[in-house]
Amino acid sequence: MRTEPNLLAEIVRELAGYRHLRDRLERGESGGTIASAAGALPGVLLSTLSRDLERPVAIVVADEEEAEQLLTDLTAAGLGFVFHAPAPTLTPYQRIPPSLKARRDEFALLAALARRDGVDAIVLPARSLFTRLPAAENLQALSVSLEEGKEISLSGVVGHLTRIGYRRADLAIETGDLAVRGGLFDVFPPDRDLPVRVELDGDRVASLRIFDPDTQRSRERLATATIPPFAATADAEEARAVLEDRIGRPPSESERIVFAPAVEPMPASWLDHARDALLVVVEPSSVDEELEGFAERVALDRDPDRDFFDPEELLQPLPKIRAALENADLFLDRVGLSARGELSRLPAEPIAAWAGRTSEAAADIARSLESGEEVFVAVRPTGGAEKLRRFALEYSLHVSSERRPGAIVSLPAQISAGFRLREPRAAVYAESEIFGEEKRSAVSRGRPSEAFLSDLRDLKLHDAVVHRDYGIGLFQGLTRVPVEGEEREFMEIAYAEEKRLLLPVERLDLVQKYSGVEGVQPALDRLGGAGWARRKASVKKAMRDMTDQLLKLYARRTLADGFAFSRDSPWQKEFEDAFEYEETPDQAQAIADVKRDMQQAKPMDRLLCGDVGYGKTEVAMRAAFKAVLDGKQVALLAPTTILADQHYRTFQRRFAAFPVTIELLSRFRSRSEQKAIVERVAAGSVDVLIATHRMLGKDLAFRDLGLLIVDEEQRFGVAQKEKLKEWKASIDVLSMSATPIPRSLHLGLSGLRDLSIIETPPRDRLAIETQVVPAKPEVIREAIEAEIERGGQVFFVHNRVESIGRIRQMLEELLPTARFTVAHGAMRETELEKAMMRFYTREADVLLATTIIENGLDIPTANTILIDRAETYGLAQLYQLRGRVGRSDKPAYAYLLVAESVALSETARRRLASIQEFCDLGAGFRIAAKDLEIRGSGNILGGEQSGHIASVGFEMYLSLLEETIREMKGEEVRPERAVTLSLGLDLTIPPAYVADENWRMMIYKKVARARDDEELEETRREITDRFGEPPPALGRLIEYSRLRNRAERLGVTSVTRQAGRVHLRLAEDARVDGETLAALVRGTSGAALSPGGLLSFPAPPGEQLLPALLSWMNALERREAA
């Protein structure tokens, strides 16, 4: 619990009604009602009570919206450990289990409640009171306590963790993951933001460390750690058997989770776990109404013929909940009509919200201060105080961080809403009530997109791989082969005509997992045949043609005379301050990139990539505003009427406070309106024109066009792109794409196409709860009804045009009052636009569509999507479709519908499990979405390049592309030398150190790819951190890679050990000074140098061989450098 001073708490303590309430509760008197608590006052009051009474508070509210507001206000008033209990959105009879996030939140809160001082406040939406939970003593008995220096049994602890809900995984990335590697294990408990790494020395805990799941690197050490359970019981199999006995058949996974309360020990409720807390009920009549409504819905959903459990077995009984609430310590009732016990009215009222009308707000605040009223403004910690200072300066007001007469007091906190007190006289404003909607900061949760590149960790038997020299083959696993009396590890690759290649594991840098078109198996190459070399040459030629065009365009733009826009003006700053979000780091960088380009004399040609809703349009609007301020016209070109209309509405809203004329040119305008707009554009009286391809018509001419913004350029036709090329030569162009682009491709195109990438989602964007569910009518009806009931809209994806009419009929029978519209690619364009516009303008509740909705749509009111026959989609396509929802601050739901009669293949099962598991934002970079890479590459390079990517694999394509561009730009491209090392050393990583084959391959490849000493040392540190102290063979492998790097740099083509001697062969152009080499030979006993460049000397014994060779190489390298 925080104890530092808090000004909001100070204000509340001055209320006579608060002091009376606190004294009553200290005496043990309970059951009173507080009325007239407006705005953030309930949260501030309860937070102050908790601090003053040194007691946690459990607060029951009606719904999620009220819970979120209260959480904000409790935190603002100084409480540290504030939790939100997850509440069920569906009834158990719908057989849809809670999401991983809901389960994680549930067990995190249970663990916090079990800790002394672990919770300051718990906010309980009414529905959460129905949840059945394991008893506190049961959870404590199941927990695992770890302490540095303490002895444990690795197998015993791992076995127990798997029984209490943790699942075995290669990596601990998500909550509930358990990864075991040799003498250490990683576990991700639900009550921690980061997982824990436990390293053992024998049976003793050598260290406990927190680590980053993205990088897998340790962050800080712990002395102790408690791992709470992630399940209600350690006897899951026994519970499953009881459940099977009750329902008369083996239960599905969904049924096992949903019906668990009936067969597992789960007698407790959230109120039982929070029994030491001060119990508060906010708006008791609303809470009771919500409880009654949910209980009725449960009763309606139950089908006695197939639902074998009574509601009381699955949920807490309603009478028990009501009895507990009747005995609450305190009730908050804004009006006071349903008061229980003693009623106290606070001298408080809501405050006027000026919402951006700053001059009126300033006048009101000045009057308040002159009358002796104190004025407080709660501002966000980053940027809000500076905005308030500028506001005060503009209107001759004073600001202070302390309470001073006649000054506005700045409070570094975010509150849901302000309030006014009559005694003491004080006005508390939220930042948004003065300046409009406050900025919401962004939290970077995306993984770096280098994660797209394969490290062989996900390679499976018979997967296609690409060898740099031999082409495409099939991975046959790692195999051990006797070499010179010792078993060595090799990767076995099958090629055409039943040929096999055994690749030494120390050269896994030559191999990549093939990434092409999902579901298409590439043709295998012939080992030693010419086909692979011809294919690579063909790709290189196509690349040269493409890069030649790009380089010519780049050169033409560099030499062209463009317009250098002015630096930012005060109006620009005012426009940017009105943005409702705080810029994400990626967005801020993109804005800086665009402004820098615009302020130069050469024409800008920048591509801005980022998912829909990640802030690309804001970047474009700032660029447009900058152009208009300099007297230039702006054109925004969109591929569809719907997108053009979306942009038009966004621009109109954002530019409303400024004298900027914006027009829309599309089919939604009549011919006479279009003609008038064209004339006004030519006359220069339109500042910003937003249009579809109609903009490219011959009749349209701008008076002074300075900036062209192109949305989804890849969706325009060849002729339209040619017109755009003409424009690009002389004006600034900003292109936008919603398709993810890997940064590796960005690096490959460096200097050819300026590229900015936005990967960070806005802060208020919530993760999408994803469930795989049976395609039953009742499930479909409940999911759609639930969204419509909360005022939202629904996407229903059915990807077969021939049967979409039958699906519509089925949906209309299920939901007779819902309004439907249908969209698919076989419709005429005008019909399709009308259908989409009906949904966009909220004339329809449900859009039944094919995958035509996959890209571009941004409809914040649509927060549920159902995907029919989800098992038939690729992982990346499911990810893209799911991304159509979750574009607001409301919880979003994705239901992957699978026919009960369909036997899923293992691939489909894994795919659905993956998309369900990766519900977090930014998870697109964590799933193996290789087809996104190919699609993204096509956007930049042109669709014809996708075929070349498929022919050689994505990573090989990138490698060839980078090489080609460097050649075309005249840079030196040194050919990779194939250094042969044959030293008879054991470089095999023992399975006892790393048991998993994929992990061993990952280490082999990582070591082999390290190109300098710094990278090798970093790799050694990372491996030690993940797996523990490396064995001697791994140390030799790292030194072996170091030796190969030295040999490549110097021009040594082979190093072999034979008959007690070491032989080094030098290439003709070896970077070795003859005199230096001769001096080294003379100074080494038994050394000899042949005229052909073969150097030999006696082989040092055993472990001295690698250090001696490295010493030689170092000496040659130092002298060569000198």
N, C-alpha and C positions, 0 to 999 in steps of 0.2 A: 504493500500500500504506500502511495506517495504521501510524504509529509511536508514537502516544501510549500511555502505560502502560495495561495491562489486567490486572485482578486475576486473572481466570481463567488468563491466560498465566503470571502469577507463580506460581500454585499448581502448574501443570504443570512449570515449570522447577525446582521443588524435588524432583521425582521423580528418583531416581537412574537409573531405567530410561530416562527421557526424555533425560537428559544423555548417557548412554551411546549412545543411538540417534543423537542429533544429532552427536556426535563421529564415529561411524562414517560417517555420510553426508557429513560435511565431508571425511573422508579419501577419499571416493569408493567406499566399500564399500557394496554394495546387496544386496537380495534377502532381508533378514531379515523375521521375523514378530513382530508385537506381539499379545499375547493379553490377555484380561481388561479390555478397554477398555469400561467400562459407560456407559450413559446418553449424556450430551453429550460425554463424554471424547474419543471419536475426533475430533470436529470441533474441540475445543479444542486437542488435541495437534497436529493437522495444521495448524491456523491458526498455532500458535506456531512450528512447524517452518518454515513458509513465511516468517514474519517473521525468525526467527533466521538462516536460510540465505540470506535475501534472494533467494528463488526461488519462482516460482509452483508450485502443486500441481495435478495432474490426478488426480481421484479417481474410480475406477470402482466403482459400486455395483450391486446386483442390480436394483432397480426404482425406480419414481417415488416411492413412499412413503419409502423410505430416502433418496432424493435430497433430498426436501423437508426432512427432519429434519436432514440434514447441512448444507444451506444455512443453516438457522436457526442452527446451532451455530457454523459458520465465521464468520458475521457477528457473533454475540454475542462471539466471542473476538477481534474486532478487525480482521478483514480487510475491505477496502473494496470491491474489485471482484470479486464472487463471481457466477459464471454457472452456468446449468443448461442442458446441451445437450439440445435436443429429441430425443425418441426416437420412432421409428415405432410406431404402435399397430396398423397393418394391414400386410399384405404387399403388395408391388407388383402381384401378380397379381389383387388385388381391384379394381384400377384406380380407387381412390379417392385423389385427391391430398391432400397435407397441407394443413391450413388456412392461411389468411393469417397467423394468429398464429404457427404453427409455422415458416413460412418467414421471418417477420420475426425471430423469435428466432434462427434459424439464421444469417442474414446479419448480425445484430447481433453475435453471438458471433464470427463470422469476422472482422468489422471490428475488434473489440476485440483479438483475438489478433494481428492485424497491427500494432497499435500497441505501441510500447515502453511497458512498465509498464501495459498496458491490462487485464491480467487478473491477479488474485492467486490465484484458485482457479477451476477448472472441474469441475463434478460431472457425471459421465457415467453415466447408466443403461446397463445392459449392451446393450440394443437399439440405443442410439445409435451403438455401434461399427460397426454394419453400414452406416451412412449413407455414401454416396459424395459427395465434395465436390470443388470445383475446387481446384487447387493454389494456394498462397499467392502465388506470383509472378504467376499469371494474374489473380488478384483485384486485386493491386496495379497491374497494367498497365491494368485497366479503371476504376480509381478516378479521380475528378475532383477536382483540388486547386484551391481558390478562395482568393484573397487580396485584401484591400481594396487598391485602387490598381492591381491587375494587369489587363492587357488580355486579353479573351477574345472569342470569336465567339459571340454569343447563339444563332444558328441551329446552330452547330457543337456547342455544349455541350448544347442541348436535344435535338438529333438523337442525340448519343451517349448521353444519359441514357435516351432511349426504347429504344435498342438494348440497354442493360444492365438492362432490366427495369422501369423506371419507366413509369407509364401516365399519359397526359394526362387532366386533370380540370379542372373549373371551379374547384375549391378544393382545396388540399392539406389534407385532413382525416385520411386514413388513411395508414399506412406505404406507401410506393411511389407516392404521388400526386405529379404534376408539373403545376403550373398556371402558364401563361405569360400575362402581361398587359402589352402594350406593352413598356416598357423594363425590366421586372423579371420574375423567375420565382420561384415557391415550390416547394420540393422537400422531401419527408418521407423522410429516410434511415432505414434499419432500425435503426441504432445510436444514434438520438436519441429522447428522449421527446417532443420538440417539433420541428416543421419549421423549415426555414431559408428566409429571404427574401433574395434576391440582387437588389439594385437596380443598374442600369447607368447610366452617363453616357456615351452613345455606346458605345464598346467597352470602356470602363474600368469595373471593379467599384467603384461609388461607396460601397456599404455592404453588410455582411452582418449579418443580424439573426435572432435566434430569435423565433418568434411563437407565439401561442396559437391552436390550430386551431379552438377553439370561437368565440372573439370575432374571430379573424383580426387581432388587434392585436399589434404588436411588443412584446417584453419586454426584450431586451438585445442589444447589439452584439457582433460577433465580429471578430477581426482576420483569422482564417483559418478555413476549413472544408474538410474532406475528405468528399466524397460517395462512399461505397463502392457497389459494384454490388449490384443486387437480382436478378441472374441469373448463371448460371455462364459465359455466353458472350455476346459481342456479335453472334454470327452465328446468331440464332434461326431465321431462314428457311432457312439451309443445313441446320441440324440437323433442321428439320421435313421437308425434302426427303429427307434420309437415312432418317428414320424412316418416311416414306411408302414409300420404296423397300423397306425391310425388311419392313413388314407388308402391302404390296401394295394399300394404299388410303389415302386421306387420314385422318390420325389425329384422334380427338376431342381436345378441350382436356385432358380428364383423362389420356388416354394420352400426350399431348405432355409433360405434367409428370411423370407416373409413370415413363415410359420414358426420360426425358432422360439419366440416367447412361449409357445404352448408346450414345448418339449425340452427346453433348457431352463436352468434356474435364473429367472428374470423377474423377481417379485417387486423390485423397487421402482420408484419414480424419481424424476428430477427433484421434486420437493423433499423426498427422503434423503437424497444425497446432499441437499442444501439445508438440512434441518437446523443447523446452527446459525443460519443467516436470518436477517430481519426480512420477513415476508411482506411484500408490498403488492397490492393489486391496483393497476391503473385503469380507470374507466370500467368498474366492475360489471356494469350492464352490457357493455360491448364485449367484454371477455365471456360473459355467460352466453351471449347470443352466438358467439363463435364456437363455443364448446357444444352448445345444443345443435348447431348446424352440422358440425362434423359428426356427431353421434348419429344424427338422422341419416347422413350420407352413408355411414358405415352400415346401418341397418338396411338401407335400400340396396346396397351393393351385394349383400350376402344372399347367395342362392342356396337354400337348405339342401337341395339335391346334390350339390357338388362341393359345398364348403362345410367341412367336417368340424370346424372349430367355432365355438361361440365367441362373440366379440370380447367378452371378459377374459378369455384365455390369451388373446392377442394384444389387448389394449387395457390400460388402467380403466376401471369402471367409472362412469360419469358421477355417480353419487359420492364415491370416495374423493374425487377431485374437488367437487363442490364443497364437501365437508372441510377439506383442508383449506380452501380459500376463505370459507366463512370465518376461520380462526386466524386470518392474516393480522399482522401487527399494525398495518396502516393501509388506508384506501385513498387513492387520488381520484377525485371526480371534478372535472373542470367546472361543471355547472352546479353540482352539489345537490341534485334532485334525488339521488338514490344513496344518500349518506347513511353510513353505518357508524354507530357510536357517536362520540363527541364530534361536532362539525366546526372546523376552523376555516374561515375565509381569509386568504392572503390578499393584501392590497395591491393586486397585480392585474395587468391587462395586456392584450397583444399590442405590438408596436406597429406604426405605419411603415410600410415598405415602399421606398422611393424607386427601387429597381432601375437604377441607372440615370434617374433624373437628378443629377448631382447638384444643380443650382438650387432646386427646391429642398433637397436634403440639407444642404449647407445652411439655408435660411432657417429651417426648422431647428437644426442643432444649435445655431447661434442664439435663437430665442430661448431654447432650453437652458443653455449655459448662463445667459443673462438673468434668467429667473432663479438661478441658484441650483438648478437640477444638475446632477452629475451625468455625464454621457460617456458610455463605454462602447468601443467598437471591437468586436472579436474578428481578428484577421488571420488568414492562413500564415503559418510560420515563414514560408518562403515567398517573398515578393509583396505580401499583403501590407506589411508595415510601411514599405516604401510608397505604395500606392496611396495609403492613408496620409502619409506625410505630404505628398504632392497635392492631394485634394485640399488639405488644410492650408497649404501655402497659397494655392490658387484663390481660396475664399477667405483669406486673412484670419484663419482659425489657428489655435495652438494645439499641439499634440504632446502627450507625455506618456511615459511607461509607468508612471506612478500617479496616485490620486492627488490632483492639485486643483484648487478652485479656478474655474474659468477655462480649463483645458480638457480636450478630448483624451480619454485614457485608452491607450492601445493595448488590447489583450491578445497575446499570441496563442490563439486557439480557434478551432472551427466549431460553431454551434449550428443547430438545425434552424433556429428562428430566435429573434430577439423578444424582449418583453420590457414593460414599463412598470416601475414600482411607485406607489404614491407615498409610502412612508417606510424607509427613507426614500427621498425623491431621487430616482435614478432611472436612466434609460439605457438599455443594453441592445445594441444593434448587431446583427450578423453582417458580415462584409457584403453579402449579396443584396441586403436590404437597402444599401446605399448605392453600390456600384453595378447592380445587376448580378446575374448568376456568377458565383465566385469560380475562379479557376480551380480545376481539379487536377492535381499533379499526377504524373504518370510514374508507374513503377516498371522498370525494365525486367521482364520475365522471360524474354525470348532467349534461346540459346544461339550462340554464334553459328552462322550458317556454314562454317567450315565443317560442321558435323555431317553435312551431306556426303563428304568424301569417305570412302570405305576404309575401315581399318581391319577388315576381315572378321570382326567380332560376330557379325550376323551371317557368316558364310555357313551353308549347310551342305551335306553330302549331295553330290550331283548338281550343285549350282554351277552355272557357267562362270568361268574366270578368263581374264585376258592376260597373257604373258607378253611382255614388251617385244620380245624377239620372235615368238612362235605363234602368237595369235590366240584364238578362242578355243578353250578346251573345257572339260568338265572336272570339277574338283572331286577327287576320290578319297580324300582324307589324308591325315598324316600317317606315315608308315616308318618303321625302324628297319634299317638295313645294316648288316655287318660291313664295316670298312676298316681295313688294317687292324683287325682283331677287336674293334670296338663297335657297338651299335650306335648308329647316327640316325637323326630324324630327318625325313624328307617329306615334302609335299608331293603327292602323286596326282598327276593331271592326265586325263584321258583325251586323246585326239582322234581324228577320223582314222578309219581303217584299223581300229583297235590298237593303235600305238599308244605308248605310255611315256611320260616324262617324269623323272624323279628330280625335283628341284631341291637343292640344299636349303634348309630353313634359314640359313644366314643370308639368302638372296631373295627373301620374300618381298623385297622392295620392287622386284620385277613383275609382281603379280597384283592385279586388282580384281575385285568382284565385278563381273559384267553387269552393267546397268543400262538397260535398253527399254524396250516396250513391254509393259506388264503382260504376262501370260504368253509371250512369244519366245520360243526357245531359238537362239541363233544357231546357224550352221557351224559345225566344228571345222577347224582348219586341219590341213594335213601337216603333220610334224615334219619340218624341213622343206615343205612345199613353198612355191612362189606366190600363192594366193594372198597370204597375209601381207607380204611386202607390197604387192600390187594395190591392195585395198588401201593401205596406209598412204601410198603415193597418190592415189586418186583423191583421197580426203585432203591431202596437203595441197593438191592442185586447186581443188574447189575453194580451199581456204585462202590460197593466194589470190584468186579472183575476187573473193569477197573482201578480203582485207585491202586489196588494191583499190576497190571502190570506196571503202571507208576512209582510207588514207587520202585519196584524192579529194573527197568531200571535206575531210578534216583540214587539208591544206588550203582548199578554197575558202573555207570559213575563216581560217587564220589570217588570210590575206585580205578578206573582204572588209569594206568599211561599214561598220554597223553604228548603232547609236549608243553612246555611253550614258546610261541613266544616272540621275543625281543620287547623292547619298541620302540616307533617311532624313525626312523632315519631321517636325513636331506632329503634323497630321498623320504621318506613317506610324509614329509611336502611339498616337491616340487610337488609331485603327487596330493596332496589334494588342493594345491593352484591353480592348473590348472582347478579345477571344475568351470563350468560356472555360477553356481548359488551360492548364499550365503545359507548355510545350514538352513533349517527350524529348530525351536526348537526341534521338535519331531525327526527330522533326526539326529541332533547333539547328542541327547540323545541315539538314537539307535547305532550310531557310537561308542560312549563311551562304551555302554554296550558290543558290539561285541569285541572291543579291550580289555576290561577288562577280558572277558571270554578267549580270545585267549592267553593272557599273563599268564594265570593260567595253572598248570600242568594237571588238569583234563580235559577231552574232553568236548568241547562246544556242547550244543544242544539247539540252540536258534531259535525261530520262529519270523519272522519279518512280520508284517501285515500292509497293507496300499494299497490304491487304485493305479491302474496303473498310472504311471507318477508322483507319489508323492515322488520318490527318493529312492526306495528300492534298485535298481540296483547299485546306487552310493555307498550305504553302502556295498553291496556285493563286488564291485570292490576294495574298500579300504581294505577290509578284504583279498581279493585275492592278492593284491599288497604286503600287509604285509607278507603273507605266502610265496610268491615268493622270497622276499628279504632274507628270512631265508633259502632259498634253498629247499623249499617244493613245491610239485606239487599241483595244484588246479583243481578240477573237478566241472563243472556246469552242472547239469542235468535238462533238460526242458521236459515237457510232449508232445510238438508238434514240428515238424520240423520248423514251422514258428517262434515260440518263440525262438527256438535254434538259428535260423538265425538272429533274432533281437538282441539277446544277443551277438552273435559273432560280428556283425557290431558295436555295442555299445562298446564292449571291445576293438576292433581293433582301433576305433577312439580315445578312452580315453587313451590307452596304447602306442599310436603311437610314443611318444617322448622317450620311455624307451626300453631297450633291453630285452623285454619279448616276448617269443614265444607263440602264441595263435593258436589253431587249432579247426576246427569244424568237428564233426563226425556225419553224418546224411545221409539220402537218397540223399541229394544233392551232395554227393561225390560218385565217381565211386568205384567199388569193389577194384581196384588196389590202388586207393587213400586211401581208408579205411584201407587196409592192411598196407600200408606204415605208416599211422598215428599211428596205433596200435603198430607197431614196434618202432617208435620214442618215444611213451609214455613209453613203457617198458624200453627203453634205457635212459630215463630221459631227452631227448632233447626237449620235449614239456612242457612248464611251466603251461599253462592253457588249459585244454581240455573242450570244450563246446559240449554237445551231447544230443541226445534223449535217450530213454531206451536202445539204441544200446550200451551205456556205460556199461550196466549191463551184457553184454554177457560174456561167460566163457573165450573167447580168449583175453580179455583185462586185462592187469595187469599193475599197476603203479609201477614205480621204488621207489618213496618216496612220497606217497600221504599225504598231511597235512591238507587239507581243502576240504570239500564237500559242495557245494551250491546247494540246491534243490528248484526249482521253481514250485509252485503249487503242492506240494506233494500229496494232496488229489486226484489228477487226475491220479495217478498211480494205477496199479492193485495190488492185494493181494500178488502175487509172487514177484513183484518188490519191494513192501514195506518190505517184509521179508529180501530181500537182503540189503536194506538200513539199517534195524535194525542191521544187522551184522556189517556194517561199523560204525554205530553210537557208538558202544561200545569202539572204539579205536581212532577215529580221530575227529577233530572239524567239526561240521555240522551246517550250517546256512540254515534254510528253509524259503521260502518266500511265502506269500499268498496275493492275491488281494481282498479277501473277508473281509468286515468289521467285526471286532471282538469287542463286547462290553467289556469295561474295567471291568465290574462286573464279567465277566467270567474269565478275567485275575486274578482278586483278588481271585476268587474261586480256581484257579489252582496254586496259589502262592506256589512256592517251588517244583512244579512237572514239569512244563515246563517253561523254561525261555522265556519270551515274550516281544517284543518291538512293539509299535504301532505308525505308522506315520499317523496322521490325518490332518496335515497342508498342503494345496496346495501351489505350488510355486507361487510367487508373480504375475508373468506375465500371469498366468492362468486366463482367463476371464470367467465370468459367461455365461451360455448357454442360449441364447434367445429361449424361448419355446412358441410355439403357437399351440392351438387346431384349426384345419382348416378342412373344408369340403374336402373329397377325390375327388376333381374335377380334370379332366385332365389338365386344364390350371394352376391350383395351383401347381400340381406336376411338370409340365414342367418348370414353372418359378423358383421354388425352386432349381431344379437340374441345370438348365441353369445358375442361378446366381452364384452357387458354382463353376461350371466348368469354367465360364468366369473369375473368380478371381484366377484360377490356382489350385483349390482344387479338392477333391474327395468326393463322396457321399455314405453313407450307405442307402439302402432301405430295411427295414425289413418287410417280409411277412411270417408269421409263419405257412403256410400250404404247405407242400411238394407237394400235389396233384395238387394245382393250381398255383404253382410258375412259371411254364412254360408259362401259360396264362398271368401272370403279366409281365414276361420278354417281351413277344410279344407286350403287350400294351405299355410298356416303350420304346421299340425300335421304335414303330410307332410314339410316341410322340417326341422322340429325336433321329432322324436317324443318327446324326453324333457322338453321344456319344458311348463310348466303355463299354460293360457290361460283368460282370462275375457273376456266380451263385454259391452259397455255401449252402449246407444243410446236415443234419445228415444222410440222406439215401444214400449219395454218398460213393463210395469206398474211403478209407483213402488217397490213392495216388491222386485220382481225386480232392478230397477236398483240399489237400495241394497245388496242382497246381493252383486251382482256387484262393485260398487265396494269393498265392505267386504272381499271376498276379496283384492282387490289391495292394499288398505290394510294388511291384517293379514299380507301376504306369503304367502298361500296360493296365489297365482298369480304367475308370472314375467312374463307379458305381458298387458297390458290392451289388447284390440282394441276400439276405440271410434270413435264419430263425434266431431264437434266439441263434444259435450256436456262434454268434459273441459277446454274452453277456459278457464274461470274457476274459481277457488276452491280447487282441489286443491293440497295442499302435502305431497308425498311425497318426502322427501330421498333415499330409496334408489333412486328412479327417475331414472336419469341418461342414458338414451338414448331418443330419440323418432324414429320413422320416420313421415313424412307422405306418404301415397299420393296420386298425382296432384296433386303440389304446385303444378303450373302453374295449377290451377283456383281457387286461393285468393287472396284479397286480401292485400296486403302487411301490413296491420295484423293480420289474422287469423293469418298465418304467424308474426308476431312474438309474438302472444299464445299460440299453440299451442307454439311453441318454448320459451316461458317456463315450461312445466310441468316442464322439467328444469333442472338446474344450481342446485338449491336446497340444496346442501351444499358441502363443500370438496373434492369429487372432480371431476375433469374430466367435462364433460357433452358429449354429441354429438347433433346433430340432422341427420338424413338426409332430404333433400327428394327423394322418389322421382319420377322422370319416365319415362313409357313411351318406349322407344327409337323406337317407330313414330310417335310424336306429333310433328308439326311445330309447334314453339312459335311463337306470335305474338310480335312485337317487345315488346309490353307485358308478356307473361308472362316473356319472357327477361330483361327489365330488372328485373322484380319479384324473380325468383329470384336474379339477380346481386346485387341490393341486400341481400336478407336474408342471403345468404352473406357479403357484404362486411362488414356491420355486426354483427360478432360480439361487439364490446365491450359491457360493461355500460352501461346508460343510453343505449344507441343508439336507444331508442324515440323519443326526442325529435329524433333526427337523420333518421329516415326520414319520408317524407311520409304519416303515418298519420292522415289527416283523419277517417276514420270512427271512430277512437277518440275524437276530440273530440266528435263528435255523440253517441256512446254515453255518454260521460262527462257531457255536458250533460243528457242525458235522466235520468241518475241523480239529479241535483240538482233539476232543474226539473220532472221528470215526463215520461214518454214522449211525451205529446201534443205537447210542444214540438219534438220532433225533426222533425215535418212542417213546422213553421214555419222551422226552420233550413234545411231542404232547399229551401224556396221562395224564400229570399232569399240563401242562402249564409252560411257560418259567421261571417265577419268582420263582415258587415253586421248579422247577428243580434246579435252582441256590442255593436256600436255602438248599435243601437236599444235594447238591454236597459239599457245604462248610462244612456242618455238618459231612458228610461221611469222607472227607479228614482229618478233625481234629481228628476224631475217629481213622482212620487208622494210623495217625502219633503219636498216643498215647497221644494227648492233651486232657485236661479235656473239656468235652462238657456238660455243665449244662442244664438239660431239662428246656424248657420254662414253667414256672408255670402259670397256668390259674387262675389268681387272680379274684375273684368275688367281685365287688364293687356294693353295692346297698344302696345308701344313700339318695334317694328321692330328688336329686338336679336337677334343670333345667339346662341342658347342651346344649340346642338347640341354634344354631346360628340363630338370627332373620333374616328372608328374607329381612328386611329393611336394614340390614348391608351388606349382600351378597345375592342378589336376585337369582343368577344363581345356580341351583342345583348341577351342576358338580363342581363349585368352592367351594361350601360348603363341598362336599364330599372330595375334595382335602385338605381342611383345617382340617377336622376331621381326615383324615388319617395321615396327616403330624404331627399333635399334638400327635396322638396315637403312631406313630412310633418313636418319640423322646425318646431316651433311657437315657438321663441324664439331669441335670439342665442346663448345658451350651447349649445343643441342644434345650431345651425348650425355653430358653431366646432368642436364635437366631431365633427360629420359631416365637416367639411373635413379635420380631423386624421386621421380614419379613412381617408378616400379617399386622402390623400397617403401614408399608411403602406402601403396596399394596392397603389396603382397608380403612385406617384411624384408629382412636383410637378405640380399641375393646370394645364391650359392656360387661356388667358384666357377662353374660352367657359364653362368650368366655374366660374371665379371670378365671371363675370356671373350664372350660374344661381343661385349661392348668394346674391349680393346681390339678385337678383330675388325670391327667396323671402323674404329679409329685408324687402324693400319690401312684399310682399303681406301679411306678418304685421302690419306697421305699419298698413297700410291697413285690414285687418280690425278691428284694435283701435280705430281712430279712427272707423270708420264711413264710410270712402271706398268707394264702390261701383265706380268705374272710374278707371283712369289710362290715357290714350291719347295717342299722339303723332301729330299730323296737321298737314300744311302748315307745318312749322317751329314749331309751338306744342305745349305739353303741356296736356292738359285733365284736371282732377280733378273728379269728380262726387261730392258729399257726400250721404249719406242724410239724411232729415228728422231722424232722431234721432242724427245724428253727434255723437260725443263731442269736439266742438271748441268752444272758447269764441269767441264772435263778435268780441270786442274783440281777442283774440290774433290771429285770422285777419285782421282788418282791418289790424292793425299790420304783419303780414307782407306783405300785399298792397302797402301803402304803401311798404314798404322794398325791394320788388323791382321793378326797372325793367321796364315793359311788362306788368305783371300786371293781371288784371281778375277781378272776382267778380260773377256774375250773381245776380239775386234768387232764381233756382231752385236755387242751390247749385252752379253750375258755375264752377270756378276755372280760369283759364288764364294761362299766361305763356310767354315765348319759350323754346324747347327748347335746352338747352345742347348743344354739339357732342359727337358720338361718345361716347367713354369717360367724359365728364364728366356724362352724363345721370343714371345711377343714383346716383352720389354726391350730385348736386344734389337729386334727389327725396328721398333718404334724409335729407339735411340738413333739408329742409322738414318732413318727417314727424317727425323728432326734435324739431324746435323746437315743433311743434304738440303732440306728446305730452308734452314736458317741461312746457309751460305749462298743458296740460290737467290734468296730474297735480298741478301746484302749486295 
